[in-house]
């Protein structure tokens, strides 16, 4: 794992043979996991947390940036151990409709995540920390980003990566909305960009340069 700060842990998924997402753990009075990943690959995350001296059983809150199974399926394990689980409302509706059809088309089960509440745009208190939720459609109808203010860390799911953006060719994807969402979060004061796949981008200048590259190289497409 990579400790981005004191209590923020970044768990990169580095396997070339199996697709899964990076996960983020934020410790504090409300231990929070963001995007726990695929259910069948969850052991890797649990083990990495244990190695950092973090008991996964302590997690009280699971936040999902969007409803793709490689991001949210693992939520069920934490839910069974008493954690609250949340996603945006429109994303949940999508999962129950057109989004669910995608899973079935790929022969996958639709993640049956029993939610405790919906994430809405605006302030979210995760214990001692102030975070802000931004609904950022494009990759899916209501993907979201989580901005951790004190550390100026932006957790973006599959909105944007180092040198790339989330795909928009799956049902519910929309290129015009993706551009709008990227432009919107590019205005934030970000020191650390934590994407759903690939490496963390650290340093204000590097984060800004990546946004510029995306806007110049990829937006015209």
N, C-alpha and C positions, 0 to 999 in steps of 0.2 A: 504494500500500500504506500501511498504517498501522503504524508501529512502536509496539507497545504498550509495549515496554521495549527495553532494550539489544539483546537477541538474539531477541526474539519479534516476528514480523511477521504482521499480519493482512491477508489479501487478500480484500477484499469483492467479491462478485459483484453488480454493480449494473444489469445489463441487464434491461429490463422485458419484452423480447420472448423471451428464451431462459432456461429454468430451469437454474440451476447452483448450486453451493454456495460459501460462503466457504471459503477455505483458510487454514491457519495454518502458518507455518514457524518452527521453533525452531532457532537456530544453536547452535554449541558443538562439543564433540568428536565428537558423533554428530548431524550435521545431520538434522533430522527434519521431514517434511511430514505434516500431519494433514488428511485429506479432500482429495485432489487434484482431485476433481470429475470431470465428464464427459471422456471421452477426446477427443471432437471439439472441445471447447472449451479444451483444455489449453494451447494456445498463449498464451492471455491470461495465464495464471498464470506460464508460463515467461518471458514477456516482462517481466512486472511484477517477477519475481525478479531478472532481469538488470539492470533499471533500478535496483534497490536494491543492485547490486553483488554479488549472490548468484548463483553459478553453480548452476543446477539439477542439473548433473552431480555436484555434491558431496553430494547427498542420500544418506544411508546407511540411512535408516529411514522407512517409510511406515506411519502408523497410520490405520486406518479406524474411524470411530465406528460405522458400520453399513453394511449391504450394498446400499443403494439406488445405482443407477448414477450419479446426479448427485453422489454423494460419492466413490465408490471406483473408478470405471472407469479414471481416469487413473493408477492405481497401476502398471499394466502398463509404462508408459513408464519409470518410475523403476526398476522391477524389471529391465527390459532393460539398464539401465545399472549394475547391481550393487547396488541398494538391497534391503534386506530388507523384506518386506511382512507386516503382521499385522492380524488382526481377531479378534473373540471366537469361540470354538469353536462355540457354539450358533448364532451368526449365520451362520457358514460352512455349517453343516448346513442351516439355513433356506434359504440361497441355492441349495443343491443340491437342495432339495425344493420346498415350497410357494412360497417366495420367488421361485424361478426361474420358476415358472409365471406369476407376475405379469408379469415382464419379457416373457415370450413372448406373453402376452395383449396387451401394448402393442406387440407387433411388435419388441421389442428383444432384443438378444442378452444372455444371462446373462453378466455379467462373469466372464471366466475368469481369476481371480487365483490364481496359484500362491503359496501362503502359505509363509512361512518358519517362523512360529511362531504360536501362539494367544495373545491377550491375556487375562490372567486378572485377576480382582479383586486389588487390592493394589499393592505398590510396583513401580515400573518405573524403572530407571535409564536416562536418556537422556544418556549421557556425564556431564558435570559436574553434571547436574541431577537432582534427585529429583522424580519425578512419581508420581501415584497413579491407578490405574485403578478406576473404579466401573462395575459392570455395571448399566445403568439401562433395563430393558425398558419397553415401552409403545408407542413409535412403531414399533419392530420387536421381535422376541422377545429380542434380546440386544444392543441398542444400548449404547454405553458413553460415559462422560465421562472426560476426562483433566484431572486437577488438578495444576497446576504450583505446587509448594509455595512456593518462595522468592518468587514474584511474586503469589501468591494469585490465580492466573488459572485459571478453570474453562472448559474447552472442551467444549461440551455437545452438539454435533451438532444433531439435530432434536428434542431433548427439550423445550427451552423457548426462546422468543425474547423480544424486547422486546414485551410486550403480547400474547403468544400462545404456543401450544404446538404440538408436532408432531402431525400428523394421525394418527388411530388407525383410520381406515376402510379402510386397505389391509390385505391379508392379513398376519397376524402382529401386527397392531396390537391394543392392549388398553388401554382408558381407565382401568380400575382400577389396572393396573400403572403406567401413566404417572403418575397422581397420587402413587402410592407413591414412585416414583423421584424425582419433583420434590420431594416433601416431604423425602426423604432428603438430596439434595444442597443443599437450602436451609439445612441445618444447618452447612454448611462455611463457613469464613472466606474469603469471596470479595470481592476488590477489583475484579476484571475478569471479566465474563461474555462469552465469545466464542461466539456461536451459529452454527449452520450456514447461517442465512439472516438477513438484516437486520443492523442495526448492533450494535456492541459496546456493552455497558453498563458504564460505569466509575464507580467510587466505591461504597464499601461500602453507603451509604444507598440509592443508586439501585438497586443490585442487590437489596437487601432489599425495597425498595418494589415492585420488579417481581415478586418471589416472592409478596409479600402480595397484589398485584393478581390474579395468576393464581389463587391459592388462593381468594380471595373471589369473583372474577367468573366464573371458568371452571370451577372444580371442581364446583359444583352441577350444571352441565350434563352 
